[in-house]
């Protein structure tokens, strides 16, 4: 299986007192909860793509943490990964570390970046049944006013129509998903699970 998750911020106690207000009594308690949730879901052969901002800790403590996480790790680097990603010992725990990538997941294109890309590559692609063929997965904005702005942009985009190749009016697809760990109770999710999570969170899954 392949899973995705963003903005774990291990060892970043300010996530409990500011911004996210995660509610843990300490960074250590937060770390242990995330590790438990991760290892309950992930198996040794699974692939997990972390969409940036993995750890606030130094190399030594982060290395000990990485040893405890199951699965094959991939990192889309975020703004808080700059120092660690220069360390060879840190790099060795990942299959790759990149600022941006495009992959295939069950015949769908997935655009990966720590930062939300509002006009992403392949945005207009649909399959023969009209289902989206491309998703843009991101992090960085957590559950903040910036995420609300991204949601407003998506709503405006989906309400905008263009003329397709057949000369028909068609709404513009916009399939951007914030893989913020707080939205999944700190559990890595598959693409389909994130699609379902997003639908429930935003009310799109309601009749």
Backbone torsions as a table, in degrees:
resi	resn	phi	psi	omega
1	UNK	NA	155.4	175.1
2	UNK	-119.7	131.3	-178.8
3	UNK	-124.9	161.8	-179.2
4	UNK	-134.7	148.5	175.0
5	UNK	-164.4	152.3	-176.3
6	UNK	-136.2	154.2	168.0
7	UNK	58.2	50.7	177.2
8	UNK	-68.0	-40.6	177.5
9	UNK	53.3	49.2	173.7
10	UNK	-54.2	144.2	177.1
11	UNK	65.5	13.3	-178.1
12	UNK	-105.1	86.4	-173.9
13	UNK	-64.4	-24.0	178.6
14	UNK	-61.4	-20.8	176.1
15	UNK	-66.0	-19.5	178.4
16	UNK	-89.2	-25.1	-174.6
17	UNK	-109.4	-20.2	-179.1
18	UNK	-134.6	175.9	174.6
19	UNK	49.3	-89.3	-176.0
20	UNK	-74.7	-32.6	-173.9
21	UNK	50.2	60.4	-172.5
22	UNK	-68.8	-21.1	173.1
23	UNK	92.8	1.8	176.5
24	UNK	-80.2	151.2	-177.0
25	UNK	-75.2	-19.0	-178.9
26	UNK	-159.8	166.4	175.4
27	UNK	-63.5	-35.3	-178.5
28	UNK	-64.7	-42.4	177.5
29	UNK	-64.1	-41.8	176.9
30	UNK	-60.2	-47.3	179.7
31	UNK	-55.8	-47.4	-176.8
32	UNK	-65.2	-37.2	177.9
33	UNK	-64.4	-44.8	-179.3
34	UNK	-63.9	-44.9	-179.8
35	UNK	-60.8	-42.5	179.3
36	UNK	-62.4	-48.4	179.9
37	UNK	-61.3	-42.2	179.3
38	UNK	-59.3	-53.7	-173.1
39	UNK	-74.9	-17.2	172.0
40	UNK	-70.0	-27.2	-175.1
41	UNK	-99.4	-45.0	-169.4
42	UNK	-84.9	140.3	173.6
43	UNK	-107.8	164.3	-172.1
44	UNK	-55.4	-36.7	-176.1
45	UNK	-89.4	-1.3	-178.8
46	UNK	-73.7	154.5	176.5
47	UNK	-105.4	130.7	179.4
48	UNK	-124.2	120.8	177.6
49	UNK	-100.7	116.4	179.6
50	UNK	-93.8	121.1	-174.1
51	UNK	-91.1	48.7	170.4
52	UNK	95.2	158.2	177.1
53	UNK	57.2	63.2	-178.2
54	UNK	-74.6	-53.9	-170.1
55	UNK	-145.2	142.0	174.4
56	UNK	-94.4	-9.6	-176.7
57	UNK	-79.2	169.2	178.1
58	UNK	-77.4	179.7	-174.8
59	UNK	-61.9	-41.5	-175.2
60	UNK	-62.9	-51.7	-177.8
61	UNK	-71.7	-34.4	178.9
62	UNK	-67.1	-38.0	178.1
63	UNK	-62.0	-43.0	178.1
64	UNK	-62.1	-37.2	178.6
65	UNK	-67.2	-45.6	-178.4
66	UNK	-60.8	-31.7	178.5
67	UNK	-64.5	-21.9	-175.8
68	UNK	-93.1	-13.2	-176.7
69	UNK	-86.3	128.3	177.9
70	UNK	-75.0	157.6	172.6
71	UNK	96.2	172.0	175.5
72	UNK	-89.9	123.4	-172.4
73	UNK	-98.6	139.3	174.6
74	UNK	-131.5	142.8	-177.1
75	UNK	-128.0	120.8	164.4
76	UNK	-87.8	112.6	-169.7
77	UNK	-69.1	139.9	177.1
78	UNK	-111.8	-178.6	-176.9
79	UNK	-67.3	-21.7	179.2
80	UNK	-96.8	8.1	179.2
81	UNK	-103.2	2.8	-170.3
82	UNK	-59.5	-45.5	-176.3
83	UNK	-71.4	-45.2	-175.7
84	UNK	-67.4	-36.8	-173.9
85	UNK	-70.5	-5.4	176.2
86	UNK	-89.9	-8.3	-176.4
87	UNK	-92.5	126.6	-177.7
88	UNK	-59.9	-40.1	-179.3
89	UNK	-63.5	-37.3	177.6
90	UNK	-67.9	-46.8	-178.4
91	UNK	-57.9	-34.2	-174.6
92	UNK	-64.8	-17.0	-179.9
93	UNK	-83.5	-4.5	-174.2
94	UNK	-119.8	146.3	174.1
95	UNK	-67.1	-38.2	170.0
96	UNK	-159.4	159.6	173.0
97	UNK	-129.4	121.0	-176.9
98	UNK	-140.5	154.7	175.4
99	UNK	-81.4	-18.2	-174.3
100	UNK	-161.2	143.6	176.4
101	UNK	-156.5	153.9	172.5
102	UNK	-124.1	126.1	-177.6
103	UNK	-130.7	172.5	174.0
104	UNK	-108.7	133.8	178.5
105	UNK	-133.6	104.3	179.3
106	UNK	52.7	52.9	176.5
107	UNK	66.7	20.9	174.2
108	UNK	-123.4	142.0	177.1
109	UNK	-80.5	135.2	177.3
110	UNK	-124.4	121.0	177.2
111	UNK	-95.0	125.1	-173.9
112	UNK	-116.7	125.4	175.4
113	UNK	-157.2	148.1	176.6
114	UNK	-64.6	-32.9	-176.0
115	UNK	-101.2	140.5	178.8
116	UNK	-64.0	133.1	178.1
117	UNK	-111.9	111.2	-171.6
118	UNK	-77.6	-23.9	174.8
119	UNK	-122.5	81.9	-171.1
120	UNK	-92.3	157.4	-178.2
121	UNK	-64.4	128.2	179.1
122	UNK	85.2	11.2	-175.6
123	UNK	-55.1	-36.7	-173.3
124	UNK	-86.9	-3.1	-174.3
125	UNK	-74.9	132.9	175.8
126	UNK	-132.7	158.0	175.2
127	UNK	-86.1	-175.8	-175.4
128	UNK	-62.7	-22.6	179.9
129	UNK	-95.2	5.1	179.3
130	UNK	85.8	4.8	179.1
131	UNK	-79.1	147.8	-179.5
132	UNK	-63.4	140.8	176.8
133	UNK	-107.1	-2.4	-178.0
134	UNK	-138.1	137.2	175.7
135	UNK	-127.8	143.8	177.1
136	UNK	-110.5	112.6	-179.6
137	UNK	-104.1	135.1	-174.5
138	UNK	-147.8	179.6	175.0
139	UNK	-142.6	-134.1	171.1
140	UNK	74.9	-46.3	-170.7
141	UNK	-90.5	-2.3	178.7
142	UNK	49.4	-135.4	177.6
143	UNK	-117.4	59.8	-172.3
144	UNK	-111.4	-176.4	175.4
145	UNK	-59.6	-29.3	177.2
146	UNK	-65.0	-38.7	175.9
147	UNK	-64.5	-38.5	177.0
148	UNK	-61.7	-38.3	178.5
149	UNK	-66.7	-40.2	176.6
150	UNK	-60.9	-42.5	179.4
151	UNK	-63.7	-40.0	177.0
152	UNK	-62.8	-41.8	177.9
153	UNK	-61.0	-44.2	-179.5
154	UNK	-61.3	-42.1	-179.6
155	UNK	-64.0	-43.9	177.9
156	UNK	-62.1	-43.5	-179.3
157	UNK	-61.8	-45.5	-178.0
158	UNK	-67.7	-21.6	178.0
159	UNK	-89.8	-3.3	180.0
160	UNK	-95.6	131.9	-179.6
161	UNK	-108.8	150.7	175.8
162	UNK	-133.9	165.5	177.6
163	UNK	-89.2	122.8	-179.0
164	UNK	-83.1	-174.6	-176.0
165	UNK	-64.0	-23.3	179.2
166	UNK	-89.8	4.6	179.6
167	UNK	79.6	17.8	-177.9
168	UNK	-104.7	149.4	174.4
169	UNK	-72.5	132.6	-176.0
170	UNK	-144.5	134.8	177.1
171	UNK	-66.6	148.7	179.5
172	UNK	-77.2	126.5	176.0
173	UNK	-68.7	146.9	173.2
174	UNK	-149.9	98.0	-174.2
175	UNK	-117.2	74.1	178.7
176	UNK	-105.0	130.8	-178.4
177	UNK	-127.4	123.1	175.0
178	UNK	-82.6	112.4	-177.4
179	UNK	-88.8	33.6	178.4
180	UNK	-54.8	127.4	-174.7
181	UNK	-58.4	-29.4	179.3
182	UNK	-66.2	-22.3	179.1
183	UNK	-78.0	-17.8	-176.5
184	UNK	-119.0	19.7	-174.0
185	UNK	51.3	43.8	172.3
186	UNK	64.6	25.6	179.4
187	UNK	-110.0	128.7	173.2
188	UNK	-61.3	138.6	-179.5
189	UNK	-124.0	153.7	173.7
190	UNK	-74.3	169.6	177.9
191	UNK	-58.5	-46.4	-179.9
192	UNK	-63.3	-37.0	178.0
193	UNK	-67.7	-38.1	176.9
194	UNK	-67.3	-37.8	177.2
195	UNK	-60.9	-44.8	178.9
196	UNK	-66.6	-41.9	179.2
197	UNK	-61.0	-43.0	179.9
198	UNK	-64.6	-40.9	-179.4
199	UNK	-63.9	-41.7	179.3
200	UNK	-69.6	-44.7	-176.5
201	UNK	-63.3	-38.8	-176.6
202	UNK	-94.8	-3.2	179.5
203	UNK	85.1	4.9	-179.1
204	UNK	-73.1	-18.0	-178.9
205	UNK	-85.0	-2.7	-179.6
206	UNK	-80.9	148.7	177.2
207	UNK	-73.7	NA	NA
